[in-house]
Structures are given as structure tokens and as C-alpha cells.
Amino acid sequence: MKDITNPILLLIVIALLSWKVSMGIETNANVEIALLTLCVTGFVVNGLLGIARALARRKALMSVVWSVVFLIFCSCSWVTLRQEKDYREELAAYNELNAKWQQEHTNPFTLVDREGRSLLELAAILGKKMAVRGLLAQPEAAQAESIILKAAIHAAGNGHHELLRVLSQRQGGFDFNRMNDGITPLISAVLSNNQKCVQVMLEQSADPNMCDENGVSPLMHAVIDNNRNLAQLLIKHHADPTQKDNTGRDAYSCSRSERMDETLATAREVTE
């Protein structure tokens, strides 16, 4: 009987989550996260007890297996709920600032939420293409280059490549080779593994050799993450693997695999 406890609990958790989604029930995200945290803790303890029983030569293998399944499922659910919580908060902040702008007809680039994010930044985080296009068309946008740069970094980090195209098509264009908080939009996309965003910015003349505040190039970041696809894309656009950071490292010294070494070796062929 002990071995059926875990699968029954798993079915109950799945059923409750499915019921919540199908009914469209809005519950407090903090409560959901707290409950899932308790579940994960219980499953970890149960799994450890199962391992202890197994080591004591008791037949507890299925208990261990189900505890692992529980842990994986609830961990994924926990991460999903955290993301949902962040999305709800960002959407609420965006709606609040947008309503204030529509009512007061003030400069939209001066409106910020509790975390200091502007209306344009929130629109970029949420991927609201029409909102971003509308804000960029405002006359005040000409004096808001720093805020637009932050929005570009958010768009790149969140994988909204279509917003990067909107920025590049604005009157006067957009310079992706600028830095805010120590990174460029291109580096933000590389760190977030958003290949489409990287490609769009490289096509818009983003410099593949412009480093962050520590002298680490986009290619070095890709190599450190062992991301061969991004490394190949950057090399195709003439990223320099010999470029050194503030500590004297280059892309070659950051490589951790033979396949990445082979990828970096193609840089010579591109330059020849």
C-alpha cells in the first residue's frame, strides 16, 4: 500500500492544477508557490526516507522512483508559477501606467512603476509590439534614448525579436552598439540564448565584438555557455575569438569541449 501513496498524491496535484486552469480561476500566486514549495519539501523528505529504506534492504524502489517523479513535476510547476507571478505583476504595472498616461496625457517616458521600469520597458518585457510602436511614435521619444536602450535590452533578453525590428525601423534608426548596466542588447540576447534576437541585431549592424563592462565579448559569453549555435552565428558575422577580456582570457581559453574548439577554428576560415 505504501507504494501507491505517491502516485495517488501526484494524480491529486495534477487534477487540482488542471481544474484551476480549465476553470480560469485566478488565485494568489504567492499562495500557489508556497503550497508547491511545501509539496516539494515533502517529496524530498519522502524520497530520502525511501532511499534509507532501500539501503536497509527493504523493498522501497518504487517509492524512490515516485518521489523523484514528484520532485521533477513540482519543481517544473514551481518555476512555471513563478513566471506566471512575474507576468501578472508586470502586466498589472503596465496597465496601471498605461491608464495613467491615457488619463493625464503626460510624457509617457517619465512614468515608472515601483521598480523604476518605464511604460516602454514594461511593453518590451511583455512583447507588446503595437504599444512599443505607438510609444516610439510619440514626440517625447527623441529625448528618451536611454529608456529606449533599456527597452531594447529587455526585448533582447526576453526573446522579442519582432520588437528589435520595430526599433531598427524607427525614424533615425537605432544604435544597438550602446551599453546600459554593463551590457549591450546583443549581449543580453546571448546571455538569454535568444538566437533569433542575436541574428536580427547582427543584421542591423550590431557589433559582434563589442564587450560588456568586464571586457567579455558576445562570443566569449556563448563559449562559456557552450552554445555552439550562437558561437557559429557570431563567427559568421566576424566575431574575433582572440579578443581578450579584462583578465586576459579569450574565447579559446574559455572553451570546454573539442566541438567548441572546432567551432572556434572556423573563425580563421571566415577571416581568410
C-alpha positions in Angstrom: 0.0 0.0 0.0 2.9 2.4 0.7 3.9 2.3 -2.9 0.6 3.7 -4.2 0.6 6.8 -1.9 2.9 8.8 -4.1 1.1 8.2 -7.5 -2.2 9.0 -5.8 -0.8 12.3 -4.5 0.6 13.1 -7.9 -2.7 12.5 -9.6 -4.4 14.7 -7.0 -1.9 17.6 -7.6 -2.3 17.3 -11.4 -6.1 17.1 -11.1 -6.2 20.3 -9.0 -3.9 22.2 -11.3 -5.8 21.1 -14.3 -9.1 22.1 -12.7 -7.7 25.5 -11.8 -6.6 26.1 -15.4 -9.8 24.8 -17.1 -12.0 26.9 -14.8 -9.8 30.0 -15.3 -9.6 30.5 -11.6 -7.3 33.4 -10.5 -5.6 32.6 -7.3 -2.8 34.3 -5.3 0.5 33.3 -6.9 2.3 33.6 -3.6 -0.1 31.0 -2.1 0.4 28.7 -5.0 4.2 28.9 -4.8 4.1 28.4 -1.0 2.0 25.2 -1.4 4.2 23.8 -4.1 7.2 24.6 -2.0 5.7 22.5 0.8 4.9 19.7 -1.7 8.5 19.7 -3.0 9.8 19.6 0.6 7.6 16.7 1.5 8.6 14.8 -1.6 12.3 15.3 -0.9 11.9 14.1 2.6 9.8 11.1 1.4 12.4 10.3 -1.2 15.2 10.4 1.3 13.2 8.1 3.6 12.6 5.8 0.6 16.4 5.7 -0.1 17.0 5.0 3.5 14.6 2.1 3.5 16.1 0.8 0.3 19.6 0.9 1.8 18.1 -1.0 4.8 17.2 -3.8 2.3 13.6 -3.0 2.3 11.6 -3.0 -1.0 11.2 0.7 -1.5 12.4 1.2 -5.0 9.0 2.4 -6.4 8.7 4.8 -3.5 12.0 6.4 -4.5 11.0 6.5 -8.2 7.7 8.2 -7.5 9.4 10.6 -5.1 11.7 11.6 -8.0 8.8 12.0 -10.4 7.0 14.1 -7.8 10.1 16.3 -7.3 10.5 16.9 -11.0 6.9 17.7 -11.6 6.5 20.0 -8.7 9.8 21.8 -9.5 8.6 22.5 -13.0 5.3 23.7 -11.7 7.0 25.9 -9.2 9.1 27.5 -11.9 6.0 28.0 -14.1 4.1 29.6 -11.3 7.0 31.9 -10.5 7.0 33.0 -14.2 3.2 33.4 -14.1 3.5 35.6 -10.9 6.1 37.8 -12.6 4.0 38.1 -15.7 0.9 39.1 -13.7 2.9 41.8 -11.8 4.4 43.2 -15.0 1.0 43.2 -16.8 -0.6 44.9 -13.8 2.2 47.6 -13.7 1.9 48.1 -17.4 -1.9 48.5 -17.3 -1.6 51.0 -14.4 1.0 53.2 -16.2 -0.9 53.0 -19.5 -4.2 54.1 -17.8 -2.4 56.9 -16.1 -0.9 58.1 -19.4 -4.2 57.9 -21.2 -5.9 59.9 -18.4 -3.3 62.6 -17.7 -1.8 62.8 -21.3 1.6 63.3 -19.8 5.1 62.3 -21.0 4.9 58.5 -21.2 8.6 58.2 -20.7 8.5 59.8 -17.3 6.0 57.2 -15.9 7.6 54.4 -13.9 6.4 51.6 -11.7 7.6 50.7 -8.2 10.7 49.0 -9.6 11.6 52.0 -11.7 10.6 50.5 -15.0 9.1 52.8 -17.6 6.0 52.2 -19.6 8.1 51.4 -22.7 10.3 49.0 -20.8 7.2 47.1 -19.5 5.8 47.0 -23.0 9.1 45.5 -24.2 9.2 42.9 -21.4 5.6 41.8 -22.3 6.3 41.8 -26.0 3.6 44.4 -26.8 4.5 45.3 -30.4 1.8 47.8 -31.1 2.3 49.5 -27.8 6.1 49.8 -28.4 5.4 51.2 -31.9 3.0 53.7 -30.5 5.3 54.9 -27.8 8.2 55.3 -30.2 6.0 57.5 -32.4 5.5 60.0 -29.5 7.4 63.3 -29.9 9.0 62.8 -26.5 10.8 59.7 -27.8 13.5 61.9 -29.2 14.7 62.8 -25.7 14.3 59.3 -24.3 17.2 57.4 -25.9 18.4 55.9 -22.6 14.9 54.5 -21.8 14.6 53.1 -25.4 18.0 51.4 -24.9 16.8 49.8 -21.7 13.7 48.6 -23.6 15.9 47.1 -26.3 17.9 45.2 -23.7 14.6 43.9 -22.2 13.3 42.9 -25.6 16.5 41.0 -26.5 16.6 39.3 -23.1 13.0 38.1 -23.4 13.3 36.9 -26.9 11.1 39.5 -28.6 13.0 39.8 -31.9 10.0 41.5 -33.6 10.4 44.4 -31.2 14.0 44.7 -32.2 12.9 45.1 -35.8 10.4 47.8 -34.7 13.3 49.7 -33.0 15.5 49.4 -36.1 12.8 50.8 -38.3 12.1 53.9 -36.2 12.8 57.2 -37.7 16.5 57.8 -37.4 17.2 54.1 -36.8 18.5 52.6 -33.6 22.1 52.1 -32.5 22.4 48.6 -30.9 26.1 49.3 -30.0 25.4 51.0 -26.8 25.6 49.8 -23.2 23.4 50.1 -20.2 24.1 48.5 -16.8 27.2 46.9 -18.2 25.7 45.1 -21.2 24.5 45.8 -24.8 21.3 44.5 -26.3 23.3 41.9 -28.2 25.0 40.5 -25.1 21.6 40.4 -23.3 20.3 38.2 -26.2 23.4 36.0 -26.0 23.1 35.6 -22.2 19.4 34.6 -22.6 20.2 32.2 -25.5 17.8 34.1 -27.9 19.4 33.2 -31.2 16.7 34.9 -33.3 17.3 38.2 -31.5 21.0 37.8 -32.0 20.5 37.3 -35.7 18.2 40.3 -36.1 20.7 42.6 -34.3 23.7 41.3 -36.3 21.7 42.0 -39.5 21.1 45.5 -38.2 24.9 46.2 -37.8 25.3 45.3 -34.1 29.0 44.9 -33.4 29.8 41.2 -32.5 33.0 42.4 -30.8 31.5 45.0 -28.5 32.2 43.8 -25.0 30.4 44.2 -21.6 31.8 46.2 -18.7 34.2 43.3 -17.9 35.6 43.1 -21.4 33.8 39.9 -22.2 32.7 39.7 -25.8 29.4 38.1 -27.0 31.4 35.2 -28.5 33.1 34.6 -25.1 29.7 34.5 -23.4 28.5 32.0 -26.0 31.6 29.8 -25.5 31.3 30.0 -21.7 27.7 28.7 -22.0 28.9 26.1 -24.5 26.4 27.3 -27.1 27.8 26.3 -30.4 24.9 27.6 -32.5 25.3 31.1 -31.1 29.1 30.9 -31.4 28.8 29.9 -35.1 26.4 32.7 -35.8 28.7 35.3 -34.2 31.8 33.9 -36.0 29.9 34.1 -39.3 29.5 37.8 -38.6 33.2 38.2 -37.9 33.4 37.8 -34.1 37.0 37.7 -33.0 37.9 34.7 -30.8 41.3 36.2 -30.0 39.7 39.3 -28.3 40.7 39.3 -24.6 38.7 40.4 -21.6 39.9 42.4 -18.6 41.6 39.3 -17.1 43.4 38.3 -20.3 41.1 35.5 -21.3 40.0 34.9 -24.9 37.3 32.7 -26.4 39.8 29.9 -26.9 40.7 29.7 -23.2 37.0 29.7 -22.3 36.3 26.6 -24.5 35.4 23.4 -22.5 34.9 20.9 -25.4 36.5 19.7 -28.5 33.4 20.5 -30.6 33.6 24.2 -29.4 37.3 24.2 -30.3 36.3 23.1 -33.8 33.7 25.8 -34.0 36.3 28.5 -33.0 38.7 27.1 -35.5 36.3 28.1 -38.3 36.9 31.7 -37.4 40.2 31.5 -39.3 38.3 30.4 -42.4 35.9 33.2 -42.1 38.6 35.8 -41.9 40.7 34.4 -44.7 
